[in-house]
Amino acid sequence: MKKYEECATRLENRGDAPPTKEYVDALVEGILKSGVEASWHSGVSPLGRALFPSKVYPNCHPKANFESFHYLIEELHKVGRPVISWYPLNMAAGVAEAHPDWRMQFVDFDYKPDPEATVNYVCFNSPYGKLLPKFAIELVKDVGFDGIWFDGATFSNHHTNFQPGCKCDFCRKRFKKDTGLDLPERVDYESHNFRIWVNWRYEVLMDVWKRIVEAVEVVKPEATVCFNNYRRRPLKPWNTAIPMRKIKLNAIMSSELDAFPFQADIQMKINQAYGFKKGVESWWPLHNYGNAWAPCPDKLTAVQAVLGCISAGGIASCGTGETAKQAALVLKEMENAAAPRFPYLGGRTIEYAAIVASQQTMDFWAKNNANKVWDEIHGANEILLHSHLQSSVIFEDHLEKENLSKYPIIILGNMVCISKKQAKGLKEYVEAGGVLFACDQVGELDELGYPYRKPILDELLGIVSRDKTKGVPALEIKDKKLLSACREYPYVSLQTSHTMVKPSSDVVVLGKIYDRIKATIEKETKNYPGLWKRKIGKGNIIYFSVDLFTNYLQKPTPAMQQFFKTLLTSIVEPKVTIEAPIIVTMNVREQKDKIWAAHLHNNPGSSYRYPNPPNDVWLGGTGEVVPIRDIILKVNIGLIQSAKSALSGKSFEIINGNRVIVPELQLQDIILLEL
């Protein structure tokens, strides 16, 4: 039997009572009909009440028993399917009822919690924090599950809008012991204690995750632990207490696609940055719009979610409000898409540009408007995908601890909050030969959001002074080579924030920015050098005084993408790229046999021109995907010895030793390149 992390499709099932024989038999029938390779169930109710006679948790379900679960697990194992238990990490209704003083007390927030749900959340700093790993052991050892999928793996409420926790007496004592400070009562960015508390909560939650994984490993090393990462776009930042840092747990990092399959690529790359050793996934709901479960969800949209995840190196798990038998047709489509591609899931990324996803900028600059940073992260990935340049994501601690040399380019973007240690790491990276792309207000604040007297990177970037602007920016390209390559778009109109800067004398000015107040650029329109490159040691700085990547997500234009691609590739030639429409995404990973696997995904988004409703964030169904013809895959390092499809086995024509023509791309193909 495969382990959970070895399965190409994974289906969520839950219950608020122990499973009946009829339910199990129908589930097995549906799984066999659909071909789904792994399953979740739940050893607890939706509120975290034990559905088996736990020795660790009090107040178990009145029908709690082992026999129901043993039958479930045995029947699934008979057909070769692993099954793991769903569990809401900080909800434990039975524990909360027995120990009301262990309940979380949420810090005052903009949104008021649901009083009925609030009473079921238990604080990790209470004795519950020590019971939780013991209960996890019961799930995998006594009940027999093959692992645990921790949903809502936060240190917050979930309903509504993630009220942060916690200010109970247990938290007050631990915070005082750990920091010497008094715990804050409310969200207050003027309070130093509050800023310290934000980071302290990350440490508390990560300690819980670590202890769970270690406890499960001791009793059942082959078991799989998965944590659902609620920290994602839109508007889910610091209040979840889930950090953005490299953790390297022997587990799976998951997230949720929110009925929006087109963000699968960036979610997989953010999850990969955590460094979890058993892979990444994202949960996909089988419904058509919002939270309306459908017995007939759109198959193409579900398949695009699968292909978006796999192309970027992860798996799409899913849940349905219907039975597995009712959803069998769409589940079968997902299995048919995932299974033949699964062998090419992993591998070493052929790196080009790494996007820095900045936790401290999100926490202490964007504060409660996290989309100011989420949009930049997503926008940077989109412009790289549209430019057919390989993207990855790294966190702030990568800047301090990791060897950054494997990334030819680091997209720092508008990373406003930067520590002195991180600035030192970036300087060393550039001096050693790296290329740093920075924007707008970069480096104005320290890691806790306090302003520097002089922005920390200005000396490196070649910025002599900064000033505020009044209008919207427009770029005029001045560099002859860049202008020649972008001859169709000598001007790039932008609609975002920008900073008026004065460069040092040793920069090479590539363009100037008009601070446009009127609808047109007049003679008197104030302008300044706003785009330049600067040689530092063996490397280069690119500074653009505009918040480009946020702009590209919110209001993209072809001119932005063309100028960006031309600028980057003129400084660092990518090892591999493609000539294709922007709707084709490319991810390339080296396999164990040194063969490159180029994942080409025909991923146009929705062909429906308006969301439903027209101002909604949910795009809904894909609609249709038209085949793309005559894609040229180009390798700029070495010669291609052979090229074939991993799916069909078909060989492709090689031109001049470094180009491959892919005659037709339906949805997704994996081109195997032997160099």
Secondary structure, 3 states (H helix, E strand, C coil): CCCHHHCCCEEECCCCCCCCHHHHHHHHHHHHHHCCCEEEEECECCCCCECCCCCCCCCCCCCCCCHHHHHHHHHHHHCCCCEEEEEECCECHHHHHHCHHHECCECECCCCCCHHHHCCEECCCCCHHHHHHHHHHHHHHHHCCCEEEEECCCCECCCCCCCEECCCHHHHHHHHHHHCCCCCCECCCCCHHHHHHHHHHHHHHHHHHHHHHHHHHHHCCCCEEEEECCCCCCCCCHHHCCCCCCCCCCCEEECECCCCHHHHHHHHHHHHHCCCCCCEEEEEECECCCCCECCCCCHHHHHHHHHHHHHCCCEEEEECCCCCCCCHHHHHHHHHHHHHHHHHCCCEECCCEEEEECHHHHHHHHCCCCHHHHHHHHHHHHHHHHCCCCEEEEEHHHHHHCCHHHCCEEEEECCCECCHHHHHHHHHHHHCCCEEEEECCCCCECCCCCECCCCCCHHHHCEEEEECCCCEEEEEECCHHHHHHCCCCCEEECCCCECEEEECCCCEEEEEEEEECCCCCCCCCCEEEEEEEEEECCEEEEEECECHHHHHHHCCCHHHHHHHHHHHHHHCCCCEEEECCCCEEEEEEECCCCCEEEEEEECCCCCCCCCCCCCCCCCCCCCCCCCEEEEEEEECCCCCCEEEECCCCCECCEECCCEEEEEEECCEEEEEEEC
